[in-house]
C-alpha cells in the first residue's frame, strides 16, 4: 500500500478546494494518502464549524427581541436564542441586505450587524433595504435613500417604493387613496399588495403612468407588477405591467396573485350578460407563468396556492373548507399545465414541500401520487405523527391515528382533529364516531366505551364534559366530581366553572358555589421588573434593589414601553413622555389623554368632564386598584363616540408630524411589542367580561 504524502497544494489537484482552504488556514499540513479518508472527514467537520459560525453571523437569521426594564429592543440569533445586539433601541425591524432600521430618540436610522448606526436616525419612518434602495419618510412625505444614506429622491410623495432600476411605485402627496398597503411601509416587494392611487415614477423622466392605479406584486426581480383600475361596473380589472409603464398583459382579470412556484393564480371577470344572481358563479380560475402567459386554462371553479410544482383546486369553487354538500370529492391537485393529477378529485389533499409525493385521500384511505398520476401506498402510512416521551404516541393510519400507550400497546384509532397543533405531554382530545375521548399524559384514555357528547380541555385537575345532553365535571381519573346535571356549563380557565342561566353562578371542581373569579392583580410590578411606587402623594419607579429609577415627583405615571413612560407633573395640563433618566423626551410631543388599553367601541369610565383630567383620574384609579386600595378596576364602557385624535393607547407615539394618511397633525398610535406591562390588567378585565358571555374556545382543541 502506497504512503504518498498529500500536501495542502496537492489537495487542489484533487478538486478539494474547501479542504485546501482549511489546510492553508491550519498552516503546514501533510496528510498521508492512506489516511486521506480520515483527514477528509476531519477537515470537512472543521469546514462545517466555520460555515456554521458564518451562518450564525448572518444577520438575516437574527430576530428582534424586546424587553428589559425600559422595554427596549435588540437582536437575537433565532437558531440559538443567543443575544447578538443588546437591547438599546426603542423599536427595531429585521435585517435585510445587511442593514436594519431602528428607532433612536423617536427617529429612525439604520444599523449594521455590529449595532453601529451607519445611517443616522433622522427619519420619521424607515423601510427595510430590499436591494440598494429604501423608502424613508420625513414629516409625512416619502423619499428614497441608498445604502450610504444619500438622498436619491427627495421626500415629496405620500409613498414611493423601489420597483426596478430608476423606476418606483409612487403615490402623490395629498392623495386620499389607501397607500399603506396590507403590510405597511416595511412590506417586502414580493408581498406588495393593496397600494392604491399610485403610478409608476421614473427618477429622471417623471411619471410613466397616471397615478390612478392599484398594484399587487408579481415578480419584483424582473420589474413586472400587477396593475389594476376600477371599470364602469366598479370592478377591479388587473393586467401585468412592465417597469416602463407598458402592458405585458392588458387588463382582463378580476383577481390576481403574486408569482409562486412558477405560477400565479388569476380569475376571470364575471359574465355581465348572466343574471345578477349567477354572475359570481361565472368566474373561473386559471394561472399564468412567469411571463404572464395563461398556461393553466380558465376552467377551474377555484384555484388556491401553488406549491412544489402543484396547485390546489376546489371542484365546487368553495374556498373555505373542502367539504362538498353533495358528498362528492372536492379537492384536486393541479399540474403545471392545468390538468388534474390522477385525473380526479379527492376528499382531501396534501401538497408538501419536504420532498414527499403529493397525497390524496379517498374515504379513510390516503394515497401518494406519482407524476404519472398513479395512486401508490401512502408514504406516511405507519409513521409517527406525535410521540410523547414516557407517554402516548400517535401513528398515522389512513385518515385516522392509532393511539399507543407508553408500553407500545394499541388503544384503538381516532380522528386526529387538532393533534398536529398540540404539544406533549397533553392531555389530548380526540373524536371517534362523533364522540369525544381524552388521552392523558400517561396514555390512559378517558371516556370509556361511549365517550362524551362534548368537552372542554383540562385546566389543572378538572374538565367540563357533556354526557347525554347534560354537563358535569370530571377529574384526571375520569371520575365525575360533579354529576352531569347542568344544561350549560363553561370553563373560565381558572379551575372555576360558570353555570349558565338567567342568573349565572360559579362553582368549583367539586360543585361548591364560589364567588365570581376576578382577574389576578399583578400589583404595581411593570413588565421588565420595575415597580411603580408612591411617596407623599407622588408616583415614581424603582428597580429590584429598591433604588428609585424615576423619582416620585409625578402626579401619575405609567410603565415603560419602547424606552419611554408617560407622566403628568404637578400643575401640568398634559401627559409628557420621559426617558430612563426621568427627563422629558423631546422627540415626542405631549398629549392630552393617555390610556393603557381599550376595547373596540369603548370609552373610559367618567371621573371628570375634562378629557385630560378624566384620563389622569382614570389612571390613578387603576394605580389605586393595583396597589390594593381600591376594590375595583376602573371600567371601559360601550361608547358611540370616537376618541379624540390627541390621545395615545399603549406605547409612545411617533414624533409630531403631518399624518401620512389623513394629512392632519396627530400622534401615531404605535403599539410597542411589550406595551404598558402592568396596565394591561385592563385587558384582563375586558377579557373576563367577554369570557362570562361566551364559551371557552378550548372545547375542540383540548387545551
N, C-alpha and C positions, 0 to 999 in steps of 0.2 A: 504493500500500500504506500503510495507516494506521500510525502510530507512537505509539499510545496508551501513556501511562505507566501501569504497574501498580504500585501501592504494596502494602506488606505488608497493609494493611487490606483492599484490594480483592481480595486472594487469598482472603479468607474468603467473598466473594461468589461465587467460582468453586468453592467447596466444598473448597479446598485447605487444610484445617486444619493438616496436618502441615507443609506448606510455610510457612504463615503463622507457625507457632510458631518454625520455624527462622529465618525472616526477622526476626522480632521479636528473637530471640537475637542475630542478627548486627548489629542496630542499624538505622539508617536505610537502607532498601533500596529502590531503584527499578528496575523491570525493564520494558524496552520490550516491548510485546506481540509485536513481530516476533522478539524473542529469547526468547519465553516457553518454547519447547520446550527450548532450551539451558539456560535458568535452572531449569526443572523438573528436568532431569537432574542438574544440579549440586547443587541443594538436596536432591534425593532421595538422592544419594550421601552428602551430609552427614548426612541422616537415618539412612542405613544405618550410618554410622560411629558416631553416637550410640547407635543401638539395639544395635549390636554391642558397644559398651562396656558398655551396660546388661546385655546377656546375660552378658558376662564377669564382671560384678559380682554376678550371681545365684548365691548360694552353693549352690543345688541342682545347679549344674553343676560344683561342685568335688568332688574326690575326696580321700580320706585317703592320705597318703604318709608312711611311717615310715622312719627310718634315722638316719645320723649316728653320731658316736662313742658316744653313750649310748642309741641306738636309741629315740628319741622320735618322736612323730607330729605332723604338721601337715597343711596342706591345699594342694592344687594345683588349677589350672584344668585339667580333663580335656581341654579342646579345645586349649589352647596348651602344656600342661605347665609353665606358669609358676607359681612359688610364690605363694600367696595369704596363708597364715598360716604363720609359721615353725614348725619342729619344736620343740615345747616341752611336749607332753602325753605322759603315759605310755601312753595309749590314746585313740582318738578314733573317733567314729561320724559318718556322713554328716549333712549339714544337712537339716533338714525344717522347713518353715514358718519359716525364718529363724534357727533355733537348732540347735545341735549339742551332744550330750553328750560330755564329755571327762573323762579321769581325771587328777586332780592330787593328788599325795601320797596315792595309794591311795583317793581318794574321787571320786565322780562329781558333776560340776556341768554347767552349760550356758554356752556362749559364743555371742556374736552374730557377725556377719560380720567385725567388726574384730578378733576374737580375744579380746575382753574378756569376763571372767566376769560374766554377768548374773544367774545363779543359782549361789550359792556351792557348792563341792564338799563336800557333807555326806552323800552317799548311797553305799551300797554297790553299787547298780545304778541305772541311769537309762535308760529307754527314750526313743526319739525322740518329738517332738511331731508327731503326725499330726492336727492340729487345735489346739484351745486347751488340751488336757489331755495329761498324760503320766504313765505309771506310774513310780514310784520305789520303791526298797527301802531299808530301814534295818534292819540286823541280821536279815535273813531275812524281814521282813514287808513287804508291798507296800501302798502307798497312792497317792493321786493328787494332783498339783500342777497349778497353772495356769502360764501363761507368765511371771507375775511371781514365781513361786516360792512362792506361797501354798498352804498345805495345803487341799485340797478334801475329801479323805477321808483321815483319819489312817491310817498303816500298821497294818493289822490282818488282812490277808489273805495267803494264800500267793501268789496272783496277783490282780490287778484291772486290767482292760483297758477303756478307754473304748469304748462301742458307740454310744450316742445321747445326746441331752440328758438328763443326770442318771441315765442307765442304763449299767451296766457289766457285763462278764462277770467273775465273781469265783469264786475257789477258796478255800474256808475254810482257815484256818491249821490245820495238823495233818493235812490230807488226805494220804493216801498215793497218790492218783491222779497220773498224769502231768500236769504243769501247764506245763512249759516250751513245749510245742508243737513243731512241726517246725522252726521258725525262731528259737526262743529269745525272750528278753524283748523284743528290738528288732524283732520281725516287724511289717511294716506290716499294718494292718487288712484290706486286700484279700486278704492271703495267710495270714490266721489259720487254723491247722489243727492238729489234734492236741491241743487243750486238753480234758482230761478231769476228771471230778469237780467240775464247775463249774455255776453257775446265774446267773440274771440278778439283779442287785442294784440297787435304786434308792437314790439318795443320801439321800432323806428317809424313804421308806417301807420300806426294808429289802429283804428277799428277795422277789422276784417269782415265783421258781420254786425248787423244791428244788435243792440243789447236787449233782445226780446226773446231769448231762448232759454230753455231748460237744459241741463246737462246731467248725464249719468256716465260713469266711467265705462270704457270698453277695453282698450289696450293702450295705457299711457306710455308704454315703452316705444310705440310706433306713432304716437301722436294722433291716434284715432279715438273718437269720442262720440257717444250717442248725443244727439241734439234734437230737441222737440219743441213744437209750438202747438198752441191750442187752436183747433179749427172752428168753423162756424157753428158746429154742433157741440162746442165746448168739450171736445175730446182731445186729449194729448196725442199727437201724432209724431212718431220718432223715426229718425233716419241716422245714418252713420256719416259723421263729418270728419274731413281731413283737417290738419293743422292750419292749412291756408284758407279755411272757410268754405271750400268746395265740398260737394256731396260725394262721398264714396258710395253710399246707398241713399237714394232720395227718400224722404219721409213716407212711411207706409205701415208702420206698426203701432199698435195701441199699448204695447208693453215690451220692455227690453231689459236684459240683464248684462252685467259685465262678463267678459270672456273668462271662462274657467274650464280647464281640461280640454282646450281646443274648440269649445263650442260656447255659444251664448244663446240663451233662450229668447225667443221673440213670440209675440202673439198678434194675430190679425185684428183689423178693425171690425167692429160689428157690422152686420149686414143691415144697412139703413132701409132696405126695401122690405125687410121682415117686420111683422107686427112688433110693437114695442116690447111685449112680454117675451118675445122669442129672440130678441137681438143679442142678448148676452150669451145665449146658447149657441149662437152662430160663430162665436170667437173660437179660433183654433190656434194651437201652438205648434211651433217648429223650432229650428235652431240654425244659426249661421256659423260659418267658420271664421278664422282669424282675419279674412279679407272682407267679411260681411256678406259672403255668398250664401244663399239659402241652400243648405246641404241636407237638412232634415225637413222633409216636406211639411207644409201646414195641414196636418191631418189628425193630430192628436188633440183630444179634448183638454188635456192638461199635461204639461211637462214641467218638471221641477229642476233640481240641481243637476249638474254634470260632474261626475267624479270617476277617476280611474278609468277613463275611456268609455264610460256608460252614463246614460241619463235615466232619470226616474219618470215614469209615465203613470197617470191615473186614467183608467178607461172611462169613468163617468164624468171626469172633469171636476171632481170634488177634491179641492186642495187640502182640506182639513180631514185627516183620518183616512184610512184605507178601506173602511167598511162600506160595502155597497148594499143599499136597501133591498136589492133583488137577491142578495146572497151570492152573486156571481163574482169570480175573481176580479180584482180591480187594479192591482199593482203590476206594472210592467217594467222591464229593463230594456232600454233602447240602445241600439248600436250607433256608432258614429254616422252611419248612413241613414238612420231613422228607422230601420227595421227592428222588429221586436226580437230580442234574444229568445231563442227556443220557440219563436212564433206564437207566443201565447201570453196571457196574463196570469198572475199568481195571487194567492190570498195575501201574501206579504213578500217583500223582497229585502235583500241586504246587499248593498254595494260597498265593499271595503277597499281601503287604500293600503292595507298591510300585506298585499301580495296574494291574498286568497282569491279564489274564483268568486264571481257574484253568486248569490244564493237566492232561491225562490222557495216559498212554502205552498204546498197544496194540502189542504186539510191540516193534519197534525204532523206532516212529514216535510222536512226540509231537504232540498237538493242543492248540490253545487252544479254550476252550469258552465261548460267549457265554451270556447269561442265558436264552435260549430253549432252550439245550441243543444248539445246532448245533456240530458239530466243524469248526473252522477251521484253516487252516495255522498252525503253531506260531509264535507271536510271537518266540520266542527262536531259531528256526532260523537258522543262519548267523551268530549273534552270537558275540562273543569271550568265552570263559569265563575265560581267563587269557592275559596277554601279557607275556612277559619281554623287557625291552629288550636288543637285540643277541643275543637267544636265541630259543627256540621260542615259538610261540603255539598256543593250543588253541581250536578253533572248534566250536561245537555242531553236531552232525549227527545229528539224531534222538536215539536213546539212546546214541550214541557221541560221541567227539570226534575231529575231524580235527587231526593234528599238522602244523604247518608250521615249516620251518626259518627262520633269520634272513633268508634271501633270499625268503621267501614261498612257496617250493615245497612242495607237499604231500608228506607222508611216510606217508600212509595214515590209517586210522581205528582207534581203540582204545576199549576200555571206560574210562570216566572214573575209576572207583574212588574214591579219596580225593583227587582232584585239586583240588577246591574248598577243601580244608583245607590245601593246600600253598602255599608262597610261592616266588617266584623267588629265586635262579636255578635251583633244582633241585639234583641230578637228580630225575627223576620216574619212578616205577614204574607201568606201565600193563599191562593184560591185553588179549589178543586170542585168541579161540577157546581159552580156558583156559591160554594160555601167557603168560609174563611177559617184558616188554621194559623197557629203561631209556632214557629220553630225557635226554640230557646237557645241561648248560647251553649248549653251543654248537650244539644242535639235532641232534647225531648220535644215532642210535638203536642201542643195543647189544642183541644177541640174535640178529642175523642173520635168516634166514628162519624158523627154527624157534622162536626164543625159548627161555626157560628153564622148567624144571618149577616152580621156586620160587626165591626170592631174599630176601636181606636188603638193606637200603639201604646206600649207600656211606657209609663212615666214612673220611674222608681220601681216599686214592687207591685204595682197595680195597673189594671187596664179596664176600660169600659167595653163591654161586649153586648151584643144583641142576640137573644135566643127566643125563638117562637114569637117574635114581634115585640118583646119586652127587653129593656136594658137593665143590666146588672153590672157588678164589678167582680173581677177575678184576681187572685194573687198569682205569683210565679209558679205555683204548683198546678194552676188551672182550677183551683177550688174557688167557689163563689163565696166571697166575703159579704156581698150584698146580692141577694137573690134577684133574678130578673123580674122586676115589677113596675118599672117606670116606662112611660110611653116615649119620653125623650130624656136623654142623659148625655152630657158632653163633658169632655175633659178640659180643664183650664190649663193643663200643663204644669201644675204646681202640686199635684197629689190631692187636689180638691176637685170635686165634680159638681157641675151645675145641673140641677133638676129643673127642666123647662116646665113652664106652665104660666097661668095668669099671674101668679106671684112666685117668681123663681126663688129657689132655695139652694143652699150649698151643703154638701155632705162630704165626709172624709171617706177613706177606703173601706171603713167598717160600717158606713151608713149613718154615722152620727152627725147631727146638724152642727154646722160650724159657721162662723161669720163669713161674709163675702171676702175673698182674698184681696189684699192690697198689693200693689207693686212694691218690690223691695226698695227700700230707701238706701241709696248708696252713700248717704251722708254728704259731706262737703269736699270729698276727695275727687279731684279732676282726673280725667284720663291723662296718664303720664306721671301721676304721683303727687303733684302739687295739691295743697289743701287750702281752701278758702277759709278765712277766719275773721272774726270781728273783735275790735277793741275800741272802747269809747265811742260806740255807735258808728264806726267807720270800718270798711272792709279792706282786707289785704290778702296776701297769699304767702304760704311758707312751704319749704321743702320737707323731706322726710326727717331731717335733723332738727326741725323746729325753727330754722333760720328764716327770717322774713325775706322772701324774694321780692315781693311787692309790699311796700309799707302800707299799713292800714290808714289810709287817708282818703279813701273814696266812698262816696255815698252808696254806690252799688258797683259790683264788679262781676265779670263773667270769667269762665275758664279760658285758657289759651287755645287758639286754633290757628294754624298756619303762621305761628310766630307772633301773634298779636292777641290781645284781650280787649274787651270793651269796658270802659269805665266812665262813671259820672263823678266829677269832682264837686265838692260842696259849692253851691251857688251857681253852678253851670246849668245851661239850658239845652245841652246836647250831650250825646254819647260820643266819646272820642277814643280812638284806638291807642293802646300803649304797648310798648315792647317789653322784652325780658328785663330791661333795665328800669322799667317803670316810667320811662319818659314817653311823651307824646309821639306817635308815629306820624311824621309829617307827610309821608307818601300817601296817606289815606285821609279822606275828609271825615269830619264828624257828622253824625246823623241824628235825626230827631227821635227815632224809635229803634230799639233793638230787642228782638225776642229770640230765644234759643231754638225753637222749632214750632211748626204749625201744621195743622191738618188742613185738608182741602176744604175750601168754603167755610173756614172757621175764623173767628175773631177772638182776641183775648178777653177774659173777664174784665169788666169795667170797674176800676177803682177810682178814676178821676175823669172828668170830661176833657181835660187837656191831654192830647195824644202823648206828648213827651212825659208828662207826669204819670200818666197811666202805665207807660212802659217801665218806668222806674219802680213804681209801687208793685206792679205785677212781678218783676224780677226779685224785688225784696221779699215778696210773699213766698216765692219759690225758695229763696235762701233760708227764710224762716222755717219753711216746711222741712228742708233738708237738714237744718240744724236741730229739728225736733221741737221747735217752739210754736209750731202751727199745726193743727190736726190734719188739714187737707191741703193738697197742692192747688195752686190757682188753676182755673179752668180755661179751656178753649170752648167757645160757644158757636153753634151754627150761625153763619152770617150771610147776608145777601150782598153786603157792600164789599168792595175790593179794598185791600190795604193801600195806604199811601205809597208813593214811589220813594219817599225819603225814609226807608225802613230796610233793615237787613235781618235775614233769618240765618242764624248759624255763624259761619266764619266771616272773615273780613272781606269787604268788597274790593274791587279794583280801585285804583286811584281815580279821582274825579276826572271825567271825560265826557265828550259827546257820545251818547249811546249809539252803537253801530247799527242798531236795528230800528229804533224809533226816532233817532235824531234829537232826543231830549236829554238833559242832564239827569243822571241817576246813578246810584251805586249798583253795580252788578251783584246779584245775589249769588255769590260764589260759595258753594258748599265745600268746605275743606274735607280732605279724606277722613279726618277724625274730628268731626265737628262738635264742639262745645261739650265735651265729656259729661260732667255731672248734670248739666241742664237737660241732657237727653232724657231725664226722668219723665218729662212731659210726654215724650213719645210713648213711654210705657203706660202712662195714664190713658192716653188716647187708644193705644192698642188694647188695653184691658176693657175699655168700653165696647170696642168693636167685638172683642172675643166673647163678651157676655151675650152678644146678639147673633153670633154665627158659630157654626160647627168647627171643630178643630180639624185642620187640613191633614192631620196625621192619619186619618181614618184608613185611606187606601195604601199609604206608604209604610205603615207600621213604624212610624218614627218613635 
